[in-house]
């Protein structure tokens, strides 16, 4: 399969950036456009034709619509912690603590059940082996 060189990838990236595509969606769209371009190049089209077809297909209104859909998807997948810390500093520690809280609660619950169970099982085991 014919692959795109760095210059051609840069042209596709520049078009997406000029169209206002956000950084979260940019790699995904660039990968899709590069795959489409490689397929068309393989079929024998010139890169200029490929570029025109891709830019026509990925027009600015289409890209804007994709960004809106992508935002809705991210919001639906975002956890409450991500929503709370959306425009805040995530580096000072509270974000990490909140994000890891469910795993800490699970670990504490498992350890608590084990310790509580051992309180009842150890005396029985001690009695069983000492007789």
C-alpha positions as CSV (number, residue, x, y, z in Angstrom):
1,X,0.0,0.0,0.0
2,X,1.3,3.5,-0.8
3,X,2.0,5.5,2.3
4,X,1.9,9.2,2.8
5,X,5.2,11.0,3.3
6,X,5.6,13.6,6.1
7,X,4.9,16.5,3.8
8,X,1.6,15.1,2.7
9,X,0.6,14.3,6.2
10,X,1.6,17.8,7.2
11,X,-0.8,19.2,4.5
12,X,-3.7,17.2,5.8
13,X,-2.9,18.2,9.4
14,X,-2.6,21.9,8.4
15,X,-6.0,21.7,6.7
16,X,-7.6,20.2,9.8
17,X,-6.0,22.8,12.1
18,X,-7.1,25.6,9.8
19,X,-10.6,24.2,9.9
20,X,-10.6,24.6,13.7
21,X,-10.5,20.9,14.6
22,X,-9.8,20.5,18.3
23,X,-6.6,18.7,19.5
24,X,-8.6,15.8,21.0
25,X,-10.2,14.9,17.7
26,X,-7.3,15.9,15.4
27,X,-5.2,12.6,15.6
28,X,-8.3,10.5,14.9
29,X,-9.4,12.6,11.9
30,X,-5.9,12.8,10.6
31,X,-5.5,9.0,10.8
32,X,-8.9,8.5,9.0
33,X,-8.0,11.0,6.2
34,X,-4.5,9.5,5.8
35,X,-6.1,6.0,5.4
36,X,-8.5,7.3,2.8
37,X,-5.7,9.1,1.0
38,X,-3.6,6.0,0.9
39,X,-6.4,4.0,-0.5
40,X,-7.1,6.6,-3.3
41,X,-3.4,6.8,-4.1
42,X,-3.3,3.0,-4.4
43,X,-6.1,3.2,-6.9
44,X,-3.9,5.5,-9.0
45,X,-5.2,9.0,-8.3
46,X,-2.8,11.9,-8.1
47,X,-2.3,13.4,-4.6
48,X,-3.8,16.7,-5.7
49,X,-7.0,14.9,-6.7
50,X,-7.0,13.0,-3.5
51,X,-6.5,16.1,-1.5
52,X,-9.3,17.9,-3.2
53,X,-11.7,15.0,-2.7
54,X,-10.8,14.7,1.0
55,X,-11.1,18.4,1.6
56,X,-14.5,18.5,-0.2
57,X,-15.7,15.5,1.9
58,X,-14.3,17.0,5.1
59,X,-15.6,20.5,4.6
60,X,-15.5,22.9,7.5
61,X,-19.3,22.5,8.3
62,X,-18.8,18.7,8.3
63,X,-15.8,19.0,10.6
64,X,-17.8,21.3,12.9
65,X,-20.6,18.8,13.1
66,X,-18.1,16.0,13.9
67,X,-16.6,18.1,16.7
68,X,-20.0,18.6,18.3
69,X,-20.8,14.9,18.1
70,X,-17.4,14.1,19.5
71,X,-18.0,16.5,22.4
72,X,-21.3,14.9,23.2
73,X,-19.7,11.5,23.1
74,X,-16.9,12.6,25.5
75,X,-19.3,14.1,27.9
76,X,-21.4,10.9,28.0
77,X,-18.3,8.9,28.7
78,X,-16.7,11.3,31.2
79,X,-16.9,10.5,34.8
80,X,-18.1,12.9,37.4
81,X,-14.5,13.6,38.4
82,X,-13.6,14.6,34.9
83,X,-16.6,16.9,34.7
84,X,-15.8,18.5,38.1
85,X,-12.2,19.1,37.1
86,X,-12.8,20.1,33.5
87,X,-11.3,23.6,33.7
88,X,-9.3,23.2,36.9
89,X,-5.8,22.3,37.8
90,X,-5.4,18.5,37.8
91,X,-1.8,18.4,38.9
92,X,-2.0,19.3,42.5
93,X,-3.3,16.0,43.8
94,X,-7.1,16.2,44.4
95,X,-7.9,15.0,40.9
96,X,-5.7,12.0,41.3
97,X,-7.2,11.2,44.7
98,X,-10.8,11.5,43.4
99,X,-10.0,9.4,40.3
100,X,-8.5,6.6,42.3
101,X,-11.0,6.7,45.1
102,X,-13.2,3.8,43.8
103,X,-10.2,1.5,43.7
104,X,-9.1,2.5,47.2
105,X,-12.6,1.8,48.5
106,X,-12.7,-1.6,46.8
107,X,-9.3,-2.5,48.3
108,X,-10.3,-1.4,51.8
109,X,-13.5,-3.4,51.5
110,X,-11.7,-6.5,50.4
111,X,-9.1,-6.2,53.2
112,X,-11.8,-5.4,55.7
113,X,-13.8,-8.6,54.8
114,X,-10.6,-10.6,54.9
115,X,-9.6,-9.3,58.4
116,X,-13.2,-9.7,59.7
117,X,-13.3,-13.3,58.3
118,X,-10.0,-14.1,59.9
119,X,-11.3,-13.0,63.3
120,X,-13.8,-15.9,63.1
121,X,-11.8,-18.4,61.2
122,X,-8.5,-18.3,63.2
123,X,-10.0,-19.4,66.5
124,X,-11.7,-22.3,64.8
125,X,-8.5,-23.3,63.0
126,X,-6.5,-23.0,66.2
127,X,-9.0,-25.2,68.1
128,X,-9.0,-27.8,65.2
129,X,-5.2,-28.1,65.1
130,X,-4.6,-28.0,68.8
131,X,-6.9,-30.9,69.7
